[in-house]
Amino acid sequence: MSEDFDLQTFLSEEAAGVEAALGRAVAWIEAEVEPEIGAAIRHGVLSDGKRLRPILCVASYRACGGEEGEAAYDLAASLELIHAYSLMHDDLPCMDDAELRRGRPTTHRVHGEDVTLRAGAALIPAAALQAWQAAGALGCTREATTDVVRTLMSASGAGGMVGGQWIDLEGEGNALGAEELGDLHRRKTGALLAASLVMGAAAAGASPPRRQALYEYGRAIGLAFQITDDILDATSSAETLGKNPSDNELDKSTYVSLYGLDEATRRAAEQVDAALGAVGEAGVDAPALEALARYVVERKH
C-alpha cells in the first residue's frame, strides 16, 4: 500500500458522497410509499454505518477508468439499500431479535415489526430501480445496465444474501462444519460485497479478466469481513460494536467457535492476501482497494 495513502480521509470523503446519494434515494422512495413505511426506511437507511459496499463499488468503478460524478454514488447507493433492508430484517424478533443497531434502537423497536417488515421488502425493488436509473445516468449500454441490475439482484436473493440468512437461521443450535460455514458466509456477507466490485467494474466497461479479478477480490474480502465480525462479536463490547454481541447467545457457529481466535485471525489475513493477489495479477493498480482490504480486518467495529 502506498505510504502516503490517507485511508481515513478517503473513507470520510467517500462516505460523504454515499450519504448524499442515500439522501436522494430515500427522498424519492418516501414519495412513493405510505408515510409510516417511509419513516421506517429513513430510520433503517440513514443511520451511521461504514458504507463499505458502496465505497467499494465507487473504488472499483474508478479503478476501471470510470469518470467522477454523483451518478457513481447513486449506483453505489443501491447496494446500501439492499444492505439496509437485510439489517432491518436480520434484527426482527423472528431472526436475531436485536435491540441495537449502530448504537441506536433497531428499526422495529421504533416503528414496529409489521412496518419494518414491509419497509425492508419495499427496499428490494427500490434498489433495483435505483441501480437501473444510475446506470443510465452513467451512460451504460443496455447490456451493461442489465449486468449491473442482474448482479445486484442475484447477490441479494436465494443464491446469495437471503440464502445465507436462511442457512444462518437453520444453523442456530447446530454445529456447522467448515464447508457449511464457508457457504453461509459466502452467501450472507460475501455475495453482496463481491457484487459491489463487479457492479462498479461493469458500469465502467471493464474487460472480463479485470471484472473476474475484482469479483475474486470481493469474495475474499467478504470472507475476511465475516471472520473479523466473528472475532469482534467474541471480543468486543456493545459500546464498541454499536450492537449487542449475540453469536454466543444465539448458539451460532462462527469461525471463532470452530477454529479459535488465533486461527480465525490467521484465516482472515489469508483472505486479504488472496484479495490483493487477485487484483495484482490482473494489473489493477488501486491503492484504495489495497487499503480497504486491510481495513476490513483491522477495523474495531
N, C-alpha and C positions, 0 to 999 in steps of 0.2 A: 504494500500500500504506500502511496506517495506520502512522504513525511509531512508535506505541507497541506494535506487534505484535512479540512476542518469539518469533522463529521457533525458536531453539534450545531454549527452554523448551517450546514447543509440541511440537517433534519428540521431545524426551525424554519428555514426559508421554504422548504418543500411542504411542510405541514401547513404553512400559511396559504399556499396555493391550493392545497387539498381542501382546507376548511372553507375557503371562498367558493370552491366548486360544490361542496356539500351544501352550503347555504343556498346556492342557486337551485340545486336539485330538490332539496326539501321544500323550497318555496313553491315550485311547480307541482310537486306531489300534493302538498297541502291544498292547493287549489282544486284538486281532482277528487278528494276524499272527504268523508264526514269530519267535522271539527275534532271530535274525540280521537279519531284514528290519526289525524294529522298531528295532534298534540303528542300522542304516543310515539309516532315516527320521529318527531323533532327530539323528543327525550332520548330515544334509542340511538339516533344517528349523530346528533350534535352534542356529543359528550366527549370529554377528554379521551384521547386514545393515541396509540403510537402511529397510526395511519400507515403502517408498514406496507401493506398491499398496494395502495395507490402510489406511494412513493417509489416502490419497486417498479411499478408499471411505467411511470414517467421516466425513471432512470433507464429502463430498458429501451423505451422509445427514443431517448436521446442517444444512447449507445449505438443505436442502429441508424442514426442520421436524421431522426425526426426533428422538426423545427420547433422553436419555442412558441408558446401561446397558451391561452387559458383553455382551449379545447382539449389539450392533452390532459389537463387536470380534470376536465369534465368526463373524459373517458375513464380516467383512473377512479373517479368518484363512484362509478358503477360497481366497482369491486367492494368499496366500503359499504355501499347499500346492502349488498349481499352479506357481508361480514356482520353488519349491524343486525340484520334480520336473524342470522344464526345465533348471535349472542342473546337477543331478546327471547328466542325460543329455548335456547340452552338453559336460561335462568328460570324458566317456568317450573312450577311445582311438580309437574309430570316428568320433568327431566332432572336438572340439578337442584332445583328449589333454592336458588341463591337469593340472598337479601341485598348484597352489594355488588356493584359493577363499576369499576373505575372510580372507586371512592365515594359513590353515592347510591341511594336506593335503586334497585333494579326497576325496569320499566313496569313490570306487572305489580310491583309494590306501590307504585304511584298511580297507575292508570287502570289496574285491574287485569285479571287473566284473560278474559274474553276479548277485551280491546287490544291487548298486547298480541294475542294470537292472530287477530285479524290484521293488525298493523304490520306484523312481521310478514304475513302472507302477501300483503299489498306491495311490499318492497321487492318481491321477486320479479313481477312483470315490469315494475318501475325501473329496476336495474337494467333489464334487457332493453327497454326503450331508451334509457339514458346512454347506454353503450352505442346503440344504433345511431342516435342523434349526434353524439360526439364524433363517431367515426365519419359521419357525413360532413361534419364541420371541419374535420381534419383533411378532407379531400380524398378519403379512402375509396378505392374501387368497390364495386358491388361485391366482388369476390372477397376482398379484404374485410369489408364490413361484415359479411356473412361469417367469415372466420372468427372475427372478434366476438360477435354475439354468441356463436356456437361454443367457442372456448369458455366464455363466462358461464353459460348455462350448463354445459357438460360438467364443469368443475363444481357447480353448485348442486347438482342433482344426485340421484341414487348411486351413480358410479363414482361420485366424489364426496362432497361435504355431507350431504344428507345421509348417504350410505354410511359414512363414518360415524355420524351421530347415532345411527341405529345400532351399529356394532358396539359403540361405546355404552349405550343403554343395556344391550344384551350382555355385555361383559361385566356389569356390576355384580359383585359377589362371586364371579368366576375368574379363575386364574387363566389369563391368556398367555399363550406361548409367544416366542419371539416373532414367528411368522405372522401370527394373528395380530399382534400388537403393531408390527410394522404396517400391515394392511390398514388397520384402523387409522393410524396417523397419516399415512399417505393420502387417505381419503379426507379425513376430517380437517386436517390442517394443511397438508402438503398440496392438495389439488388446487385450492384457491390461490395459494402463494405461487405455484408454478404457472397458473393461468395469468397472474399479474404480469409475469415476464413475457409470456407468449403473446398476450394482447398488445403490449407495448411494441414488441417486435413486429407483429402483423400489421399494426397501424402505420408503422414506419416503412413497410415494404421490405423487410429484411429477407435475406436469402434463406432457403430451407436449412442449410447447415448452421447458420447463426441462430435461427429460431430453435433448432434442436438443442444447441448448446445452452441457450437461455432456459429452455424447458428443464434440462438436466440440472442446471444451477438452481432453478426454483424448487425442483423436487428435493434436492439435497438440503437447501437451507430450510425448507418446510419441515423436514425431519429434525434438523438441528434445532429449529424453533420449538418443536413439541417436546423434544428431550429436555431442553432448557426449561420449558414450562413445568415439566415433571419435577425437575430439580428445585425450581423456585417454590413450587407447591409444598415440597417436603422440607424446605429450609427457611422460608420467609414468613413474615407475619402479615396479617390482614392490612395493617397500616402501610406496609411496604408495597404489597401487591395491589391494593385498592379493592380487594375482594377477599372473601374468607377462603383459606385453603381447604379443599374439600375432597381430594383424591382418597385420602385415608378413611375419612368419614363415610364416603360412598363405596368403599371397598373396591376401588378401581385398580386394574392392573396398569402399572406405569413402568417406565424404563428404570426408575429408582427401585421399585419393588422387585423387578426382575433381575437387575444387574448390580444394584448398589450404586452409591453416589459416585465413587471414583470411576467405575466402568461407564456409567451413564455420561459423565463429563467427557471421558475419552471418546466415546462414540459421537457425541455432539461435535467435538473438534474434528473428528474424522470426516464428518459430513461437510463441514466448512471447507476442508481441504479438497474434497471431491467437487464442491461447487466452484471453487476458484480454478481447479484443474480444467473443468469443462469449458469455462469461458476463455481461459488462457489458451487452450488448444485450438479454439475457434478464432483466435485473434481479436477477441472483443476487449478493447482497451478502455476500461471504465473504472476509474478509481472509486467512484461512488458505489458500484456494485461490490467491489472488494471490501470497502469499509462497512457496507450494510451486512455482508455475510458475517463479518467478525462481530458486528453489533448484536446480531441475533443471539450469540452465545455469551456475550459479555454484559448484556443488559441486566438490570436488577429487578425488573417487574415486567 
